[in-house]
Amino acid sequence: MLIGYARISTGSQNLDGQIDRLGQAGCQRIFQEVASGAKADRPQLLEAMEFCRAGDTFV
């Protein structure tokens, strides 16, 4: 399974382009997050990594 992760730094930005491209790449599950690059706490990234199983590809 292809698992995608889309992140933007601020709420004024838009995830749509990333989500569209991840969908076009064939991602069946896409995790989304608004978090600064300087922030260490990224709960959706952690959830996405925990969701991955042997044979999955993280995009």
mmCIF file of the N, C-alpha and C atoms, coordinates in Angstrom:
data_MODEL
# 
_entry.id   MODEL 
# 
loop_
_atom_site.group_PDB 
_atom_site.id 
_atom_site.type_symbol 
_atom_site.label_atom_id 
_atom_site.label_alt_id 
_atom_site.label_comp_id 
_atom_site.label_asym_id 
_atom_site.label_entity_id 
_atom_site.label_seq_id 
_atom_site.pdbx_PDB_ins_code 
_atom_site.Cartn_x 
_atom_site.Cartn_y 
_atom_site.Cartn_z 
_atom_site.occupancy 
_atom_site.B_iso_or_equiv 
_atom_site.pdbx_formal_charge 
_atom_site.auth_seq_id 
_atom_site.auth_comp_id 
_atom_site.auth_asym_id 
_atom_site.auth_atom_id 
_atom_site.pdbx_PDB_model_num 
ATOM 1   N N  . MET A 1 1  ? 0.841  -1.170 0.000  1.00 0.00 ? 1  MET A N  1 
ATOM 2   C CA . MET A 1 1  ? 0.000  0.000  0.000  1.00 0.00 ? 1  MET A CA 1 
ATOM 3   C C  . MET A 1 1  ? 0.892  1.241  0.000  1.00 0.00 ? 1  MET A C  1 
ATOM 4   N N  . LEU A 1 2  ? 0.496  2.238  -0.751 1.00 0.00 ? 2  LEU A N  1 
ATOM 5   C CA . LEU A 1 2  ? 1.176  3.530  -0.723 1.00 0.00 ? 2  LEU A CA 1 
ATOM 6   C C  . LEU A 1 2  ? 0.495  4.410  0.319  1.00 0.00 ? 2  LEU A C  1 
ATOM 7   N N  . ILE A 1 3  ? 1.288  4.947  1.217  1.00 0.00 ? 3  ILE A N  1 
ATOM 8   C CA . ILE A 1 3  ? 0.784  5.790  2.294  1.00 0.00 ? 3  ILE A CA 1 
ATOM 9   C C  . ILE A 1 3  ? 1.426  7.162  2.158  1.00 0.00 ? 3  ILE A C  1 
ATOM 10  N N  . GLY A 1 4  ? 0.611  8.197  2.048  1.00 0.00 ? 4  GLY A N  1 
ATOM 11  C CA . GLY A 1 4  ? 1.117  9.548  1.839  1.00 0.00 ? 4  GLY A CA 1 
ATOM 12  C C  . GLY A 1 4  ? 1.068  10.401 3.084  1.00 0.00 ? 4  GLY A C  1 
ATOM 13  N N  . TYR A 1 5  ? 1.931  11.402 3.099  1.00 0.00 ? 5  TYR A N  1 
ATOM 14  C CA . TYR A 1 5  ? 1.973  12.379 4.193  1.00 0.00 ? 5  TYR A CA 1 
ATOM 15  C C  . TYR A 1 5  ? 2.135  13.759 3.581  1.00 0.00 ? 5  TYR A C  1 
ATOM 16  N N  . ALA A 1 6  ? 1.186  14.645 3.882  1.00 0.00 ? 6  ALA A N  1 
ATOM 17  C CA . ALA A 1 6  ? 1.229  16.018 3.390  1.00 0.00 ? 6  ALA A CA 1 
ATOM 18  C C  . ALA A 1 6  ? 1.324  16.945 4.591  1.00 0.00 ? 6  ALA A C  1 
ATOM 19  N N  . ARG A 1 7  ? 2.228  17.937 4.505  1.00 0.00 ? 7  ARG A N  1 
ATOM 20  C CA . ARG A 1 7  ? 2.410  18.877 5.609  1.00 0.00 ? 7  ARG A CA 1 
ATOM 21  C C  . ARG A 1 7  ? 2.594  20.285 5.081  1.00 0.00 ? 7  ARG A C  1 
ATOM 22  N N  . ILE A 1 8  ? 1.948  21.204 5.762  1.00 0.00 ? 8  ILE A N  1 
ATOM 23  C CA . ILE A 1 8  ? 2.182  22.624 5.521  1.00 0.00 ? 8  ILE A CA 1 
ATOM 24  C C  . ILE A 1 8  ? 2.611  23.245 6.843  1.00 0.00 ? 8  ILE A C  1 
ATOM 25  N N  . SER A 1 9  ? 3.266  24.402 6.770  1.00 0.00 ? 9  SER A N  1 
ATOM 26  C CA . SER A 1 9  ? 3.810  25.037 7.971  1.00 0.00 ? 9  SER A CA 1 
ATOM 27  C C  . SER A 1 9  ? 2.805  25.918 8.700  1.00 0.00 ? 9  SER A C  1 
ATOM 28  N N  . THR A 1 10 ? 1.886  26.532 7.966  1.00 0.00 ? 10 THR A N  1 
ATOM 29  C CA . THR A 1 10 ? 0.926  27.442 8.590  1.00 0.00 ? 10 THR A CA 1 
ATOM 30  C C  . THR A 1 10 ? -0.466 27.211 8.033  1.00 0.00 ? 10 THR A C  1 
ATOM 31  N N  . GLY A 1 11 ? -1.447 27.617 8.787  1.00 0.00 ? 11 GLY A N  1 
ATOM 32  C CA . GLY A 1 11 ? -2.833 27.476 8.359  1.00 0.00 ? 11 GLY A CA 1 
ATOM 33  C C  . GLY A 1 11 ? -3.185 28.328 7.155  1.00 0.00 ? 11 GLY A C  1 
ATOM 34  N N  . SER A 1 12 ? -2.356 29.318 6.844  1.00 0.00 ? 12 SER A N  1 
ATOM 35  C CA . SER A 1 12 ? -2.630 30.165 5.675  1.00 0.00 ? 12 SER A CA 1 
ATOM 36  C C  . SER A 1 12 ? -2.179 29.498 4.374  1.00 0.00 ? 12 SER A C  1 
ATOM 37  N N  . GLN A 1 13 ? -1.449 28.387 4.480  1.00 0.00 ? 13 GLN A N  1 
ATOM 38  C CA . GLN A 1 13 ? -1.039 27.632 3.297  1.00 0.00 ? 13 GLN A CA 1 
ATOM 39  C C  . GLN A 1 13 ? -2.114 26.602 2.974  1.00 0.00 ? 13 GLN A C  1 
ATOM 40  N N  . ASN A 1 14 ? -1.943 25.900 1.854  1.00 0.00 ? 14 ASN A N  1 
ATOM 41  C CA . ASN A 1 14 ? -2.972 24.992 1.369  1.00 0.00 ? 14 ASN A CA 1 
ATOM 42  C C  . ASN A 1 14 ? -2.380 23.611 1.074  1.00 0.00 ? 14 ASN A C  1 
ATOM 43  N N  . LEU A 1 15 ? -3.033 22.568 1.544  1.00 0.00 ? 15 LEU A N  1 
ATOM 44  C CA . LEU A 1 15 ? -2.580 21.187 1.339  1.00 0.00 ? 15 LEU A CA 1 
ATOM 45  C C  . LEU A 1 15 ? -3.054 20.587 0.005  1.00 0.00 ? 15 LEU A C  1 
ATOM 46  N N  . ASP A 1 16 ? -3.959 21.252 -0.675 1.00 0.00 ? 16 ASP A N  1 
ATOM 47  C CA . ASP A 1 16 ? -4.620 20.657 -1.847 1.00 0.00 ? 16 ASP A CA 1 
ATOM 48  C C  . ASP A 1 16 ? -3.657 20.120 -2.898 1.00 0.00 ? 16 ASP A C  1 
ATOM 49  N N  . GLY A 1 17 ? -2.621 20.881 -3.253 1.00 0.00 ? 17 GLY A N  1 
ATOM 50  C CA . GLY A 1 17 ? -1.680 20.438 -4.280 1.00 0.00 ? 17 GLY A CA 1 
ATOM 51  C C  . GLY A 1 17 ? -0.953 19.168 -3.880 1.00 0.00 ? 17 GLY A C  1 
ATOM 52  N N  . GLN A 1 18 ? -0.512 19.104 -2.631 1.00 0.00 ? 18 GLN A N  1 
ATOM 53  C CA . GLN A 1 18 ? 0.185  17.912 -2.154 1.00 0.00 ? 18 GLN A CA 1 
ATOM 54  C C  . GLN A 1 18 ? -0.752 16.706 -2.146 1.00 0.00 ? 18 GLN A C  1 
ATOM 55  N N  . ILE A 1 19 ? -1.974 16.930 -1.671 1.00 0.00 ? 19 ILE A N  1 
ATOM 56  C CA . ILE A 1 19 ? -2.944 15.835 -1.603 1.00 0.00 ? 19 ILE A CA 1 
ATOM 57  C C  . ILE A 1 19 ? -3.274 15.331 -3.002 1.00 0.00 ? 19 ILE A C  1 
ATOM 58  N N  . ASP A 1 20 ? -3.451 16.235 -3.953 1.00 0.00 ? 20 ASP A N  1 
ATOM 59  C CA . ASP A 1 20 ? -3.718 15.846 -5.343 1.00 0.00 ? 20 ASP A CA 1 
ATOM 60  C C  . ASP A 1 20 ? -2.585 14.980 -5.893 1.00 0.00 ? 20 ASP A C  1 
ATOM 61  N N  . ARG A 1 21 ? -1.347 15.414 -5.679 1.00 0.00 ? 21 ARG A N  1 
ATOM 62  C CA . ARG A 1 21 ? -0.198 14.668 -6.212 1.00 0.00 ? 21 ARG A CA 1 
ATOM 63  C C  . ARG A 1 21 ? -0.038 13.310 -5.538 1.00 0.00 ? 21 ARG A C  1 
ATOM 64  N N  . LEU A 1 22 ? -0.278 13.256 -4.246 1.00 0.00 ? 22 LEU A N  1 
ATOM 65  C CA . LEU A 1 22 ? -0.199 11.969 -3.541 1.00 0.00 ? 22 LEU A CA 1 
ATOM 66  C C  . LEU A 1 22 ? -1.279 11.015 -4.052 1.00 0.00 ? 22 LEU A C  1 
ATOM 67  N N  . GLY A 1 23 ? -2.460 11.556 -4.305 1.00 0.00 ? 23 GLY A N  1 
ATOM 68  C CA . GLY A 1 23 ? -3.539 10.738 -4.873 1.00 0.00 ? 23 GLY A CA 1 
ATOM 69  C C  . GLY A 1 23 ? -3.187 10.251 -6.268 1.00 0.00 ? 23 GLY A C  1 
ATOM 70  N N  . GLN A 1 24 ? -2.608 11.123 -7.085 1.00 0.00 ? 24 GLN A N  1 
ATOM 71  C CA . GLN A 1 24 ? -2.194 10.744 -8.438 1.00 0.00 ? 24 GLN A CA 1 
ATOM 72  C C  . GLN A 1 24 ? -1.100 9.687  -8.404 1.00 0.00 ? 24 GLN A C  1 
ATOM 73  N N  . ALA A 1 25 ? -0.280 9.719  -7.358 1.00 0.00 ? 25 ALA A N  1 
ATOM 74  C CA . ALA A 1 25 ? 0.796  8.731  -7.223 1.00 0.00 ? 25 ALA A CA 1 
ATOM 75  C C  . ALA A 1 25 ? 0.257  7.377  -6.784 1.00 0.00 ? 25 ALA A C  1 
ATOM 76  N N  . GLY A 1 26 ? -1.013 7.341  -6.374 1.00 0.00 ? 26 GLY A N  1 
ATOM 77  C CA . GLY A 1 26 ? -1.629 6.077  -6.000 1.00 0.00 ? 26 GLY A CA 1 
ATOM 78  C C  . GLY A 1 26 ? -1.732 5.840  -4.505 1.00 0.00 ? 26 GLY A C  1 
ATOM 79  N N  . CYS A 1 27 ? -1.506 6.879  -3.703 1.00 0.00 ? 27 CYS A N  1 
ATOM 80  C CA . CYS A 1 27 ? -1.606 6.714  -2.251 1.00 0.00 ? 27 CYS A CA 1 
ATOM 81  C C  . CYS A 1 27 ? -3.048 6.384  -1.871 1.00 0.00 ? 27 CYS A C  1 
ATOM 82  N N  . GLN A 1 28 ? -3.197 5.329  -1.110 1.00 0.00 ? 28 GLN A N  1 
ATOM 83  C CA . GLN A 1 28 ? -4.516 4.894  -0.677 1.00 0.00 ? 28 GLN A CA 1 
ATOM 84  C C  . GLN A 1 28 ? -4.908 5.530  0.647  1.00 0.00 ? 28 GLN A C  1 
ATOM 85  N N  . ARG A 1 29 ? -3.949 5.977  1.396  1.00 0.00 ? 29 ARG A N  1 
ATOM 86  C CA . ARG A 1 29 ? -4.194 6.654  2.677  1.00 0.00 ? 29 ARG A CA 1 
ATOM 87  C C  . ARG A 1 29 ? -3.259 7.850  2.736  1.00 0.00 ? 29 ARG A C  1 
ATOM 88  N N  . ILE A 1 30 ? -3.818 9.018  3.043  1.00 0.00 ? 30 ILE A N  1 
ATOM 89  C CA . ILE A 1 30 ? -3.020 10.241 3.112  1.00 0.00 ? 30 ILE A CA 1 
ATOM 90  C C  . ILE A 1 30 ? -3.239 10.903 4.469  1.00 0.00 ? 30 ILE A C  1 
ATOM 91  N N  . PHE A 1 31 ? -2.161 11.117 5.176  1.00 0.00 ? 31 PHE A N  1 
ATOM 92  C CA . PHE A 1 31 ? -2.187 11.802 6.459  1.00 0.00 ? 31 PHE A CA 1 
ATOM 93  C C  . PHE A 1 31 ? -1.837 13.267 6.209  1.00 0.00 ? 31 PHE A C  1 
ATOM 94  N N  . GLN A 1 32 ? -2.543 14.173 6.891  1.00 0.00 ? 32 GLN A N  1 
ATOM 95  C CA . GLN A 1 32 ? -2.355 15.605 6.677  1.00 0.00 ? 32 GLN A CA 1 
ATOM 96  C C  . GLN A 1 32 ? -1.998 16.286 7.992  1.00 0.00 ? 32 GLN A C  1 
ATOM 97  N N  . GLU A 1 33 ? -1.138 17.295 7.879  1.00 0.00 ? 33 GLU A N  1 
ATOM 98  C CA . GLU A 1 33 ? -0.713 17.978 9.094  1.00 0.00 ? 33 GLU A CA 1 
ATOM 99  C C  . GLU A 1 33 ? -0.349 19.433 8.814  1.00 0.00 ? 33 GLU A C  1 
ATOM 100 N N  . VAL A 1 34 ? -0.682 20.302 9.769  1.00 0.00 ? 34 VAL A N  1 
ATOM 101 C CA . VAL A 1 34 ? -0.217 21.689 9.770  1.00 0.00 ? 34 VAL A CA 1 
ATOM 102 C C  . VAL A 1 34 ? 0.748  21.797 10.939 1.00 0.00 ? 34 VAL A C  1 
ATOM 103 N N  . ALA A 1 35 ? 2.039  21.883 10.624 1.00 0.00 ? 35 ALA A N  1 
ATOM 104 C CA . ALA A 1 35 ? 3.069  21.941 11.668 1.00 0.00 ? 35 ALA A CA 1 
ATOM 105 C C  . ALA A 1 35 ? 4.314  22.588 11.102 1.00 0.00 ? 35 ALA A C  1 
ATOM 106 N N  . SER A 1 36 ? 4.896  23.469 11.860 1.00 0.00 ? 36 SER A N  1 
ATOM 107 C CA . SER A 1 36 ? 6.133  24.130 11.464 1.00 0.00 ? 36 SER A CA 1 
ATOM 108 C C  . SER A 1 36 ? 7.258  23.111 11.303 1.00 0.00 ? 36 SER A C  1 
ATOM 109 N N  . GLY A 1 37 ? 8.163  23.366 10.379 1.00 0.00 ? 37 GLY A N  1 
ATOM 110 C CA . GLY A 1 37 ? 9.313  22.494 10.184 1.00 0.00 ? 37 GLY A CA 1 
ATOM 111 C C  . GLY A 1 37 ? 10.225 22.468 11.399 1.00 0.00 ? 37 GLY A C  1 
ATOM 112 N N  . ALA A 1 38 ? 10.162 23.499 12.222 1.00 0.00 ? 38 ALA A N  1 
ATOM 113 C CA . ALA A 1 38 ? 11.000 23.566 13.417 1.00 0.00 ? 38 ALA A CA 1 
ATOM 114 C C  . ALA A 1 38 ? 10.387 22.805 14.588 1.00 0.00 ? 38 ALA A C  1 
ATOM 115 N N  . LYS A 1 39 ? 9.133  22.423 14.430 1.00 0.00 ? 39 LYS A N  1 
ATOM 116 C CA . LYS A 1 39 ? 8.411  21.742 15.496 1.00 0.00 ? 39 LYS A CA 1 
ATOM 117 C C  . LYS A 1 39 ? 8.731  20.249 15.491 1.00 0.00 ? 39 LYS A C  1 
ATOM 118 N N  . ALA A 1 40 ? 9.124  19.721 16.625 1.00 0.00 ? 40 ALA A N  1 
ATOM 119 C CA . ALA A 1 40 ? 9.449  18.296 16.724 1.00 0.00 ? 40 ALA A CA 1 
ATOM 120 C C  . ALA A 1 40 ? 8.196  17.445 16.885 1.00 0.00 ? 40 ALA A C  1 
ATOM 121 N N  . ASP A 1 41 ? 7.121  18.012 17.412 1.00 0.00 ? 41 ASP A N  1 
ATOM 122 C CA . ASP A 1 41 ? 5.892  17.275 17.665 1.00 0.00 ? 41 ASP A CA 1 
ATOM 123 C C  . ASP A 1 41 ? 5.020  17.253 16.416 1.00 0.00 ? 41 ASP A C  1 
ATOM 124 N N  . ARG A 1 42 ? 4.955  16.113 15.766 1.00 0.00 ? 42 ARG A N  1 
ATOM 125 C CA . ARG A 1 42 ? 4.125  15.953 14.568 1.00 0.00 ? 42 ARG A CA 1 
ATOM 126 C C  . ARG A 1 42 ? 3.306  14.679 14.712 1.00 0.00 ? 42 ARG A C  1 
ATOM 127 N N  . PRO A 1 43 ? 2.158  14.772 15.374 1.00 0.00 ? 43 PRO A N  1 
ATOM 128 C CA . PRO A 1 43 ? 1.364  13.579 15.660 1.00 0.00 ? 43 PRO A CA 1 
ATOM 129 C C  . PRO A 1 43 ? 0.884  12.825 14.417 1.00 0.00 ? 43 PRO A C  1 
ATOM 130 N N  . GLN A 1 44 ? 0.560  13.541 13.335 1.00 0.00 ? 44 GLN A N  1 
ATOM 131 C CA . GLN A 1 44 ? 0.098  12.852 12.129 1.00 0.00 ? 44 GLN A CA 1 
ATOM 132 C C  . GLN A 1 44 ? 1.233  12.096 11.446 1.00 0.00 ? 44 GLN A C  1 
ATOM 133 N N  . LEU A 1 45 ? 2.440  12.623 11.499 1.00 0.00 ? 45 LEU A N  1 
ATOM 134 C CA . LEU A 1 45 ? 3.591  11.910 10.953 1.00 0.00 ? 45 LEU A CA 1 
ATOM 135 C C  . LEU A 1 45 ? 3.817  10.622 11.741 1.00 0.00 ? 45 LEU A C  1 
ATOM 136 N N  . LEU A 1 46 ? 3.741  10.729 13.047 1.00 0.00 ? 46 LEU A N  1 
ATOM 137 C CA . LEU A 1 46 ? 3.906  9.550  13.896 1.00 0.00 ? 46 LEU A CA 1 
ATOM 138 C C  . LEU A 1 46 ? 2.816  8.521  13.600 1.00 0.00 ? 46 LEU A C  1 
ATOM 139 N N  . GLU A 1 47 ? 1.572  8.981  13.468 1.00 0.00 ? 47 GLU A N  1 
ATOM 140 C CA . GLU A 1 47 ? 0.472  8.069  13.154 1.00 0.00 ? 47 GLU A CA 1 
ATOM 141 C C  . GLU A 1 47 ? 0.676  7.398  11.798 1.00 0.00 ? 47 GLU A C  1 
ATOM 142 N N  . ALA A 1 48 ? 1.143  8.166  10.816 1.00 0.00 ? 48 ALA A N  1 
ATOM 143 C CA . ALA A 1 48 ? 1.395  7.600  9.488  1.00 0.00 ? 48 ALA A CA 1 
ATOM 144 C C  . ALA A 1 48 ? 2.477  6.526  9.552  1.00 0.00 ? 48 ALA A C  1 
ATOM 145 N N  . MET A 1 49 ? 3.540  6.798  10.287 1.00 0.00 ? 49 MET A N  1 
ATOM 146 C CA . MET A 1 49 ? 4.623  5.818  10.399 1.00 0.00 ? 49 MET A CA 1 
ATOM 147 C C  . MET A 1 49 ? 4.151  4.557  11.121 1.00 0.00 ? 49 MET A C  1 
ATOM 148 N N  . GLU A 1 50 ? 3.317  4.718  12.130 1.00 0.00 ? 50 GLU A N  1 
ATOM 149 C CA . GLU A 1 50 ? 2.778  3.565  12.853 1.00 0.00 ? 50 GLU A CA 1 
ATOM 150 C C  . GLU A 1 50 ? 1.785  2.784  12.001 1.00 0.00 ? 50 GLU A C  1 
ATOM 151 N N  . PHE A 1 51 ? 1.139  3.447  11.049 1.00 0.00 ? 51 PHE A N  1 
ATOM 152 C CA . PHE A 1 51 ? 0.169  2.807  10.161 1.00 0.00 ? 51 PHE A CA 1 
ATOM 153 C C  . PHE A 1 51 ? 0.860  1.898  9.149  1.00 0.00 ? 51 PHE A C  1 
ATOM 154 N N  . CYS A 1 52 ? 2.087  2.232  8.784  1.00 0.00 ? 52 CYS A N  1 
ATOM 155 C CA . CYS A 1 52 ? 2.835  1.475  7.785  1.00 0.00 ? 52 CYS A CA 1 
ATOM 156 C C  . CYS A 1 52 ? 3.112  0.048  8.251  1.00 0.00 ? 52 CYS A C  1 
ATOM 157 N N  . ARG A 1 53 ? 2.991  -0.883 7.321  1.00 0.00 ? 53 ARG A N  1 
ATOM 158 C CA . ARG A 1 53 ? 3.268  -2.290 7.562  1.00 0.00 ? 53 ARG A CA 1 
ATOM 159 C C  . ARG A 1 53 ? 4.340  -2.757 6.584  1.00 0.00 ? 53 ARG A C  1 
ATOM 160 N N  . ALA A 1 54 ? 4.879  -3.927 6.830  1.00 0.00 ? 54 ALA A N  1 
ATOM 161 C CA . ALA A 1 54 ? 5.893  -4.498 5.934  1.00 0.00 ? 54 ALA A CA 1 
ATOM 162 C C  . ALA A 1 54 ? 5.347  -4.521 4.510  1.00 0.00 ? 54 ALA A C  1 
ATOM 163 N N  . GLY A 1 55 ? 6.130  -4.019 3.575  1.00 0.00 ? 55 GLY A N  1 
ATOM 164 C CA . GLY A 1 55 ? 5.730  -3.982 2.173  1.00 0.00 ? 55 GLY A CA 1 
ATOM 165 C C  . GLY A 1 55 ? 5.095  -2.675 1.743  1.00 0.00 ? 55 GLY A C  1 
ATOM 166 N N  . ASP A 1 56 ? 4.674  -1.827 2.698  1.00 0.00 ? 56 ASP A N  1 
ATOM 167 C CA . ASP A 1 56 ? 4.096  -0.528 2.362  1.00 0.00 ? 56 ASP A CA 1 
ATOM 168 C C  . ASP A 1 56 ? 5.209  0.421  1.918  1.00 0.00 ? 56 ASP A C  1 
ATOM 169 N N  . THR A 1 57 ? 4.791  1.455  1.178  1.00 0.00 ? 57 THR A N  1 
ATOM 170 C CA . THR A 1 57 ? 5.712  2.505  0.773  1.00 0.00 ? 57 THR A CA 1 
ATOM 171 C C  . THR A 1 57 ? 5.196  3.823  1.306  1.00 0.00 ? 57 THR A C  1 
ATOM 172 N N  . PHE A 1 58 ? 6.069  4.548  2.020  1.00 0.00 ? 58 PHE A N  1 
ATOM 173 C CA . PHE A 1 58 ? 5.719  5.840  2.601  1.00 0.00 ? 58 PHE A CA 1 
ATOM 174 C C  . PHE A 1 58 ? 6.138  6.935  1.630  1.00 0.00 ? 58 PHE A C  1 
ATOM 175 N N  . VAL A 1 59 ? 5.167  7.766  1.244  1.00 0.00 ? 59 VAL A N  1 
ATOM 176 C CA . VAL A 1 59 ? 5.425  8.814  0.257  1.00 0.00 ? 59 VAL A CA 1 
ATOM 177 C C  . VAL A 1 59 ? 5.273  10.168 0.930  1.00 0.00 ? 59 VAL A C  1 
# 
